[in-house]
Amino acid sequence: MDNPILKILAARRATRSISRESLPENMVLELMEAIRMTPSCYNKQPWHFLFLQSQEGLAKGHQILSPGNHPWASRAPLLVIGYAKKKDDCMLPDGRAYYQFDVGMSVMNLMLSATHLGLVARPMAGWDPARVKELFKLEPDDEPIIVLAIGFPSDDESHLADYYKGADKKPRVRKEIMDIITRL
């Protein structure tokens, strides 16, 4: 495999076993730059991100996590919340909106950059959008879209529920190319 992007994709893991070790500032800045460099529809760049690293920020971030995610995600030295406003999007005449897609692309850039840096960037669905808006005083039209736990991987799985232990060591299962691609 000569393609460096495919190498990073193959190396990416979404482990829940994250070290509490804080991240060097240069790594955090690289993650921010990966988001900034993301393409978007008409270059609108509709995304906004909260990088929670301070004790106060992380304490608030822990309050938004579901009970299933709290034990492992609350160990991460960085929680990232991505949100956008639909009105900041490029609205096409036929009504298509791209802001969520654009946020998704910026998150993928963040995840690829994190992997390149030897970090885990674990996106999660188990969090409370209403609580995000309340705790971080987002505007009514701000739409929280994603939360990620980011940190160095850890071999310590003692904090994980039994069904998560060893999960990231199992072979990754992906559909066959011909199951997802149609060539005409």
Contacts in CASP RR format, 6 or more apart in sequence:
PFRMAT RR
TARGET T0000
AUTHOR 0000-0000-0000
METHOD contacts of the structure
MODEL  1
MDNPILKILAARRATRSISRESLPENMVLELMEAIRMTPSCYNKQPWHFL
FLQSQEGLAKGHQILSPGNHPWASRAPLLVIGYAKKKDDCMLPDGRAYYQ
FDVGMSVMNLMLSATHLGLVARPMAGWDPARVKELFKLEPDDEPIIVLAI
GFPSDDESHLADYYKGADKKPRVRKEIMDIITRL
1 7 0 8 1.000
1 10 0 8 1.000
5 112 0 8 1.000
8 112 0 8 1.000
8 115 0 8 1.000
8 116 0 8 1.000
9 112 0 8 1.000
9 115 0 8 1.000
11 115 0 8 1.000
12 111 0 8 1.000
12 112 0 8 1.000
12 115 0 8 1.000
13 115 0 8 1.000
13 120 0 8 1.000
13 153 0 8 1.000
13 168 0 8 1.000
14 120 0 8 1.000
14 122 0 8 1.000
14 123 0 8 1.000
14 168 0 8 1.000
15 120 0 8 1.000
15 122 0 8 1.000
15 153 0 8 1.000
15 167 0 8 1.000
15 168 0 8 1.000
16 72 0 8 1.000
16 73 0 8 1.000
16 122 0 8 1.000
16 160 0 8 1.000
16 164 0 8 1.000
16 167 0 8 1.000
16 168 0 8 1.000
17 72 0 8 1.000
17 153 0 8 1.000
17 154 0 8 1.000
17 155 0 8 1.000
17 156 0 8 1.000
17 157 0 8 1.000
17 159 0 8 1.000
17 160 0 8 1.000
17 168 0 8 1.000
18 72 0 8 1.000
18 73 0 8 1.000
18 75 0 8 1.000
18 76 0 8 1.000
18 120 0 8 1.000
18 122 0 8 1.000
18 149 0 8 1.000
18 150 0 8 1.000
18 151 0 8 1.000
18 152 0 8 1.000
18 153 0 8 1.000
18 154 0 8 1.000
19 75 0 8 1.000
19 77 0 8 1.000
19 151 0 8 1.000
19 152 0 8 1.000
19 153 0 8 1.000
19 154 0 8 1.000
19 156 0 8 1.000
20 75 0 8 1.000
20 76 0 8 1.000
20 77 0 8 1.000
21 77 0 8 1.000
21 151 0 8 1.000
21 152 0 8 1.000
22 53 0 8 1.000
22 77 0 8 1.000
23 53 0 8 1.000
23 77 0 8 1.000
23 78 0 8 1.000
23 119 0 8 1.000
23 150 0 8 1.000
23 151 0 8 1.000
23 152 0 8 1.000
27 117 0 8 1.000
27 119 0 8 1.000
28 51 0 8 1.000
28 53 0 8 1.000
28 78 0 8 1.000
30 113 0 8 1.000
30 117 0 8 1.000
31 51 0 8 1.000
31 80 0 8 1.000
31 110 0 8 1.000
31 113 0 8 1.000
31 114 0 8 1.000
31 117 0 8 1.000
31 121 0 8 1.000
31 150 0 8 1.000
32 49 0 8 1.000
32 51 0 8 1.000
33 113 0 8 1.000
34 106 0 8 1.000
34 109 0 8 1.000
34 110 0 8 1.000
34 112 0 8 1.000
34 113 0 8 1.000
35 47 0 8 1.000
35 49 0 8 1.000
35 106 0 8 1.000
35 109 0 8 1.000
35 110 0 8 1.000
37 109 0 8 1.000
38 45 0 8 1.000
38 47 0 8 1.000
38 102 0 8 1.000
38 105 0 8 1.000
38 106 0 8 1.000
38 109 0 8 1.000
39 105 0 8 1.000
40 46 0 8 1.000
40 47 0 8 1.000
40 90 0 8 1.000
40 98 0 8 1.000
40 102 0 8 1.000
40 105 0 8 1.000
40 106 0 8 1.000
41 89 0 8 1.000
41 90 0 8 1.000
41 98 0 8 1.000
41 99 0 8 1.000
41 101 0 8 1.000
41 102 0 8 1.000
42 90 0 8 1.000
44 88 0 8 1.000
44 89 0 8 1.000
44 90 0 8 1.000
44 99 0 8 1.000
44 102 0 8 1.000
45 102 0 8 1.000
46 84 0 8 1.000
46 85 0 8 1.000
46 88 0 8 1.000
46 89 0 8 1.000
46 99 0 8 1.000
46 102 0 8 1.000
46 103 0 8 1.000
47 82 0 8 1.000
47 83 0 8 1.000
47 84 0 8 1.000
47 99 0 8 1.000
47 102 0 8 1.000
47 103 0 8 1.000
47 106 0 8 1.000
48 82 0 8 1.000
48 83 0 8 1.000
48 84 0 8 1.000
48 142 0 8 1.000
49 80 0 8 1.000
49 81 0 8 1.000
49 82 0 8 1.000
49 83 0 8 1.000
49 106 0 8 1.000
50 80 0 8 1.000
50 81 0 8 1.000
50 82 0 8 1.000
50 83 0 8 1.000
50 136 0 8 1.000
51 78 0 8 1.000
51 80 0 8 1.000
52 58 0 8 1.000
52 60 0 8 1.000
52 61 0 8 1.000
52 78 0 8 1.000
52 79 0 8 1.000
52 80 0 8 1.000
52 81 0 8 1.000
53 77 0 8 1.000
53 78 0 8 1.000
57 79 0 8 1.000
58 74 0 8 1.000
58 77 0 8 1.000
58 79 0 8 1.000
60 135 0 8 1.000
60 136 0 8 1.000
61 79 0 8 1.000
61 81 0 8 1.000
61 135 0 8 1.000
62 70 0 8 1.000
62 73 0 8 1.000
62 74 0 8 1.000
62 79 0 8 1.000
63 131 0 8 1.000
63 135 0 8 1.000
64 81 0 8 1.000
64 127 0 8 1.000
64 128 0 8 1.000
64 131 0 8 1.000
64 132 0 8 1.000
64 135 0 8 1.000
64 147 0 8 1.000
65 73 0 8 1.000
65 74 0 8 1.000
65 124 0 8 1.000
65 126 0 8 1.000
65 127 0 8 1.000
65 147 0 8 1.000
66 126 0 8 1.000
66 127 0 8 1.000
66 128 0 8 1.000
68 126 0 8 1.000
68 161 0 8 1.000
69 124 0 8 1.000
69 126 0 8 1.000
69 127 0 8 1.000
69 149 0 8 1.000
71 159 0 8 1.000
71 160 0 8 1.000
71 161 0 8 1.000
72 149 0 8 1.000
72 159 0 8 1.000
72 160 0 8 1.000
72 164 0 8 1.000
73 79 0 8 1.000
73 122 0 8 1.000
73 124 0 8 1.000
73 147 0 8 1.000
73 149 0 8 1.000
75 149 0 8 1.000
75 154 0 8 1.000
75 159 0 8 1.000
76 122 0 8 1.000
76 149 0 8 1.000
76 150 0 8 1.000
76 151 0 8 1.000
77 150 0 8 1.000
77 151 0 8 1.000
78 149 0 8 1.000
78 150 0 8 1.000
78 151 0 8 1.000
79 147 0 8 1.000
79 148 0 8 1.000
79 149 0 8 1.000
79 150 0 8 1.000
80 110 0 8 1.000
80 121 0 8 1.000
80 146 0 8 1.000
80 147 0 8 1.000
80 148 0 8 1.000
80 150 0 8 1.000
81 132 0 8 1.000
81 136 0 8 1.000
81 144 0 8 1.000
81 146 0 8 1.000
81 147 0 8 1.000
82 103 0 8 1.000
82 107 0 8 1.000
82 144 0 8 1.000
82 145 0 8 1.000
82 146 0 8 1.000
82 147 0 8 1.000
83 103 0 8 1.000
83 132 0 8 1.000
83 138 0 8 1.000
83 142 0 8 1.000
83 143 0 8 1.000
83 144 0 8 1.000
83 145 0 8 1.000
84 99 0 8 1.000
84 100 0 8 1.000
84 102 0 8 1.000
84 103 0 8 1.000
84 142 0 8 1.000
84 143 0 8 1.000
84 145 0 8 1.000
85 99 0 8 1.000
85 139 0 8 1.000
85 141 0 8 1.000
85 142 0 8 1.000
85 143 0 8 1.000
86 97 0 8 1.000
86 99 0 8 1.000
86 141 0 8 1.000
86 143 0 8 1.000
87 141 0 8 1.000
88 99 0 8 1.000
89 97 0 8 1.000
89 98 0 8 1.000
89 99 0 8 1.000
89 102 0 8 1.000
90 98 0 8 1.000
91 97 0 8 1.000
92 98 0 8 1.000
99 143 0 8 1.000
100 145 0 8 1.000
103 145 0 8 1.000
103 146 0 8 1.000
104 145 0 8 1.000
104 146 0 8 1.000
107 123 0 8 1.000
107 146 0 8 1.000
107 148 0 8 1.000
110 121 0 8 1.000
110 148 0 8 1.000
111 121 0 8 1.000
111 123 0 8 1.000
111 148 0 8 1.000
114 120 0 8 1.000
114 121 0 8 1.000
114 150 0 8 1.000
114 151 0 8 1.000
115 121 0 8 1.000
118 152 0 8 1.000
118 153 0 8 1.000
119 150 0 8 1.000
119 151 0 8 1.000
119 152 0 8 1.000
119 153 0 8 1.000
120 149 0 8 1.000
120 150 0 8 1.000
120 151 0 8 1.000
120 152 0 8 1.000
120 153 0 8 1.000
121 148 0 8 1.000
121 149 0 8 1.000
121 150 0 8 1.000
121 151 0 8 1.000
122 148 0 8 1.000
122 149 0 8 1.000
122 150 0 8 1.000
123 146 0 8 1.000
123 147 0 8 1.000
123 148 0 8 1.000
124 147 0 8 1.000
124 148 0 8 1.000
124 149 0 8 1.000
126 147 0 8 1.000
127 144 0 8 1.000
127 147 0 8 1.000
129 143 0 8 1.000
129 144 0 8 1.000
132 138 0 8 1.000
132 144 0 8 1.000
132 147 0 8 1.000
133 140 0 8 1.000
133 142 0 8 1.000
133 144 0 8 1.000
138 144 0 8 1.000
157 164 0 8 1.000
157 165 0 8 1.000
157 166 0 8 1.000
END
